[in-house]
Amino acid sequence: MKEIIIEAATINEYPEAAHRFLDIMNDNRIFAFYGKMGAGKTTFIKNICEQMGVEDCINSPTFAIVNEYEAANADTIYHFDFYRIKNIDEVYNMGYEEYLYSNAYCFIEWPELIEELLPEETIKVFIEETEHGSRIIRLAINE
């Protein structure tokens, strides 16, 4: 397991952190974002999407569960928020396989609720707030 750390002193530094994240992504397509409520998961994903050239309004799919965006190069991006699911059957019923195995980019918030369904190649991204309010973004990459 390889670990990469990106630091952002404030949320204002998220665009630069997102740019560095994109440099690291390589051919990976599925990213699971872990962090406490308010850690900045949605904001970071929004910045990644903006760096990828998404022109749509980017917001949390908390109630819709998934939002779909198109990157500047026409790649599809799915942004998931599983915070409100009550049981794993909801995810089966939404046809999660069609999303996760579509070769589209998948950015997943609250992945701990669907951990057993995540493909092996999923990159785990941990966002932690320090006591000083800065963010540490850790990527755990299987080698």
N, C-alpha and C positions, 0 to 999 in steps of 0.2 A: 504494500500500500504506500503510495506516494502522497505527501501532503504539501499543498501550496497555500501560502498565506498572503492575503491582500488586506492592507489596513486602510481605513478611511477615518480620518480624525473627526469629520462631521458628515452629515448626510449630503452637504454641499460637495463633498469629494466623491460621491457615488458615481457621477459620470466618468471620472478618470478610473475609478475602481472597476466600473463596468467595461471600459475599454481594455483594461488589463485582463479582465475575466475572458473577454472575447479572444484575446491573443492566446489564452491557455486552452480554450475549448477544443481546439483541433477539430476532429471529426465526430466528437461526442455530441449526442443529441438529447439525452435525457438527464435532467438535473433535478435533484430532490433538495429543497431548501428547508433547513431545520433552524428553528430559533423561537424564542419566546414571543408571545404577543407583543407587538410594538418594537421588535428588534430591527425591523426595516426590510423584511423579506419582500413585500410588495413593492416598496420603493426601489429596491435594488433590481428586481425583475423589470420594473418600468424603465429604469435606466439602461438595462441590457437591451430591451426591445427598442428603445430610442436609438441606441448605438447601432442597432441592426437596421435602422431606417424605417421602423414602423411609424406610419403617419396617423393611424387611428388614435382615438382616445384610449389610453391604456389605464385600466383600473382593476381593482380586485374582483375576481369572479366569485366572491363569497357566496352569493345567492344563486348564481347561474352554475356554479361548480367549475365550468370551463369557459374561457374566452378564446377566440381564435383571431390571430393577427397575421398580416402578411408583411414580411421583411422587404427591404428595397430590392433584393435580388429574387423576389417572388417565392422564397422559402416560406413554408407555413410554420407558425409558432402557436402552440397551445399553452395556455397559462391556466393551471388548475389551482383551486383552493378547496381542499377537502375538510376544512375546519368544521363544517356543519353536517357532514354525513353522520347518519345515526348507526349504520352498520355496513359491512362490506358488500352486502347484496345490492345496495344502491349503486356501487361502483361497477359491479357485474352488469347490472341492468342498463347502465349508460353506455355499455360497450367499450370499456376502457382499452381493450386490445386494439381496436381500430385507431386509437390515438397513439398509444405507446409503441406500437409496431408499424407506424405509418412512415417512418423515416423523417417525420417532422420534428422540429425542436419542441421539447416538452419541459416546461418549467413548473415544478410542482411544489405548492405550499402545503404544509401539514402532511408530509408523506408518511409520518409515523403511523397514521391511521390506515394506510394501505400498504404498509411495508412488504407484506407477503406477495403483493402483486407486481412489485417493481422488478424490471428486468435486471439481470446481473450486471450489465454495463452501466447502470445508473451511477452518475457522479453525485456524491453527497456533498452539499454545500452547507456549512454551518455558519450562521451569523450570530455573533455574540456582542453584546454591548459591554464595554468596560466600565469600571466605576467612574471614569472621567467622561463618559458619554461617547467615546469613539467606538467604531465598529471594527471587529476582527472578522474577516471572511476567510474561512478555511475550506479548501477543496480537498476531499479525500478521493483519490483516484486509484482504482485497481490497476495493477501493472501485470 
